[in-house]
Amino acid sequence: MKSLRKLYCIALLFAIAIIPLKGKAQISLDSYFNVDWQFNVPLGNKFSDGASGWGMNFEGGYYVTTNIAVGGFVSFHTNNEYYSRRTINLSPTLSMNSDQQHQMFTLPFGALMRYRFIEADFQPYAALKLGACYSEFNNYYYIFMSGQDKWGFYVSPEFGFNWYPWPNGLGLHMALYYSYSTNQCNIMSYSQDGLNNFGVRLGIAF
């Protein structure tokens, strides 16, 4: 959780630093940048399926044509799930009765392509993100912790909009997304083969 707090602080300081640089609603019609809060719902996750708002997203791109932009992204998210007291098999000959706290941290990053349907103050779009995903799976029980770090391939389609309602202010960003990564984990009796997520992003558009 300390690492997560540091990431949030860095994100907040970045947003505070960049906002004074803005003199108009958009940096230019040829580029964009989004800073988002992220709410995530794991789908079919056996290790940690609790919905969570502990995440952020950063992305930016350049429009190589009027409608098509290419760029990059990085985001992070933490999902938690509590398991009530039960018997945990530590080895073929050893078991323990305890409650558990599962924590899953994901950090996808990579390249994106965005298609905006119109070039105006309100810009609906569709996007596709491809890249890598780093993940940490941690199981806390009694005074012990079992964990794994994994890497995987990441793909995420997204639909949303950038809206610039003020002539001399910041814009708003909203998006719905689905993501899949090939990350796997096998901790005790819990195994996970791939990560599926659905979520929403709300934030600032530059």
C-alpha positions in Angstrom: 0.0 0.0 0.0 2.9 2.4 0.6 4.0 2.0 -3.1 0.4 2.7 -4.1 0.3 5.9 -2.0 3.6 7.0 -3.6 2.1 6.5 -7.1 -0.9 8.6 -6.2 1.3 11.4 -4.8 3.4 11.4 -8.0 0.3 11.5 -10.1 -1.2 14.4 -8.1 2.0 16.4 -8.3 2.2 15.8 -12.0 -1.3 17.1 -12.5 -0.7 20.2 -10.3 2.5 20.9 -12.3 0.9 20.6 -15.8 -2.4 22.5 -15.1 -0.8 26.0 -14.9 0.8 25.4 -18.3 -2.6 25.4 -19.9 -3.7 28.6 -21.6 -6.5 27.1 -23.6 -8.8 24.1 -23.6 -6.6 21.8 -25.6 -2.8 21.7 -26.1 -3.5 21.5 -29.9 -5.9 19.8 -32.2 -3.0 17.5 -33.2 -2.4 16.0 -29.7 -4.1 15.1 -26.5 -3.3 14.0 -22.9 -5.6 12.3 -20.3 -5.1 11.9 -16.6 -7.8 9.6 -15.1 -9.1 8.0 -11.9 -9.9 4.4 -12.7 -12.6 2.0 -11.3 -12.0 -1.7 -12.1 -14.2 -4.8 -11.9 -12.3 -8.2 -12.3 -14.2 -10.8 -14.3 -13.9 -14.4 -13.3 -10.8 -13.8 -11.1 -10.3 -16.6 -8.7 -7.6 -14.9 -6.7 -9.1 -11.4 -6.2 -12.5 -10.4 -7.7 -13.3 -7.4 -5.6 -14.2 -4.2 -7.5 -11.9 -1.3 -6.7 -11.3 2.4 -7.3 -7.6 2.2 -6.4 -6.2 3.0 -9.8 -5.1 5.7 -12.2 -4.5 6.0 -16.0 -2.1 8.3 -18.0 -2.1 8.4 -21.8 -1.3 10.7 -24.6 -1.2 10.7 -28.4 -0.5 12.6 -31.6 -3.0 12.8 -34.4 -1.2 11.6 -37.6 -4.4 12.3 -39.5 -7.5 14.4 -38.6 -9.1 11.3 -36.9 -6.3 8.8 -36.1 -3.9 9.2 -33.2 -1.0 7.1 -32.0 0.6 7.3 -28.6 1.4 5.6 -25.3 -0.2 4.8 -22.0 0.6 3.6 -18.5 -1.9 2.7 -15.7 -2.0 1.0 -12.4 -4.6 -0.7 -10.2 -5.0 -2.6 -6.9 -7.8 -5.1 -6.2 -8.3 -6.6 -2.8 -10.5 -9.5 -1.5 -10.9 -10.7 2.1 -11.4 -14.5 2.9 -12.9 -15.4 6.2 -11.2 -18.0 8.4 -10.6 -21.3 6.8 -8.0 -24.1 6.6 -5.0 -23.3 4.3 -2.8 -26.0 2.9 0.8 -24.9 3.2 2.3 -28.2 2.0 1.2 -31.8 1.6 1.8 -32.4 5.3 1.2 -28.9 6.8 -2.0 -26.8 7.1 -3.1 -23.7 9.1 -6.5 -22.2 10.0 -6.5 -18.5 9.3 -8.3 -15.7 7.5 -6.7 -14.2 4.4 -6.3 -10.9 2.5 -5.6 -11.2 -1.2 -4.1 -8.2 -3.0 -3.5 -8.0 -6.7 -1.5 -5.1 -8.2 -1.3 -4.6 -12.0 0.8 -2.1 -14.1 0.0 -2.3 -17.8 1.8 0.0 -20.3 2.4 0.2 -24.0 1.2 1.8 -27.2 -2.2 2.8 -28.3 -4.2 3.9 -31.4 -7.2 6.1 -31.1 -9.9 7.0 -33.7 -11.9 10.1 -32.9 -15.2 10.3 -34.8 -15.4 14.2 -35.1 -12.9 17.0 -34.6 -14.9 19.3 -32.3 -15.3 20.4 -28.6 -17.0 17.0 -28.0 -14.8 14.2 -29.4 -16.2 10.6 -29.1 -13.6 8.0 -29.9 -12.7 4.3 -30.0 -9.2 3.1 -29.0 -7.1 0.0 -28.8 -4.2 -0.5 -26.4 -1.4 -3.1 -26.7 1.5 -3.7 -24.4 3.0 -5.5 -21.4 1.5 -6.0 -17.9 3.4 -6.4 -14.7 1.4 -7.9 -11.8 1.9 -8.8 -8.2 -0.2 -11.4 -6.4 0.1 -11.3 -2.6 -1.8 -13.5 0.0 -1.5 -12.2 3.6 -2.5 -14.7 6.3 -1.7 -14.5 10.1 1.8 -13.2 10.2 2.9 -14.7 6.8 2.7 -13.6 3.2 2.9 -15.6 0.0 3.4 -13.8 -3.3 4.3 -13.9 -6.9 5.4 -11.4 -9.6 4.4 -12.0 -13.2 4.6 -10.5 -16.6 2.1 -10.9 -19.4 0.8 -9.5 -22.7 -1.9 -6.8 -22.5 -4.8 -5.8 -24.8 -7.6 -3.4 -24.1 -10.3 -1.9 -26.4 -11.8 1.3 -25.1 -14.7 3.7 -26.0 -15.1 7.2 -24.6 -14.9 10.9 -25.2 -12.8 14.0 -24.6 -15.0 17.1 -24.0 -13.8 20.7 -23.9 -16.8 22.7 -22.7 -14.8 25.8 -21.6 -12.9 28.1 -24.1 -10.1 28.8 -21.7 -10.2 25.8 -19.4 -9.4 22.1 -19.1 -11.5 19.4 -20.7 -13.2 16.2 -19.3 -12.5 12.6 -20.2 -14.7 9.6 -19.7 -14.2 6.0 -21.0 -15.4 2.5 -20.7 -12.8 -0.3 -21.2 -12.3 -4.0 -21.2 -8.8 -5.5 -20.7 -7.2 -8.9 -20.9 -3.7 -9.9 -19.9 -2.0 -13.2 -20.0 -0.6 -13.0 -16.4 -0.8 -16.2 -14.4 -0.4 -17.0 -10.7 -0.5 -20.2 -8.6 -0.4 -19.5 -4.8 -1.4 -22.3 -2.5 -4.8 -23.6 -3.7 -5.5 -20.4 -5.7 -4.6 -20.4 -9.4 -5.3 -17.8 -12.1 -4.8 -18.1 -15.8 -5.2 -14.7 -17.4 -6.8 -11.5 -16.1 -10.1 -10.1 -17.4 -11.3 -6.7 -16.3 -14.1 -4.2 -17.1 -13.9 -0.6 -15.9 -14.6 3.1 -16.2 -12.2 6.0 -16.3 -13.0 9.6 -15.3 -10.5 12.4 -15.6 -9.0 15.5 -17.1 -8.4 16.1 -20.8 -5.6 18.4 -22.1 
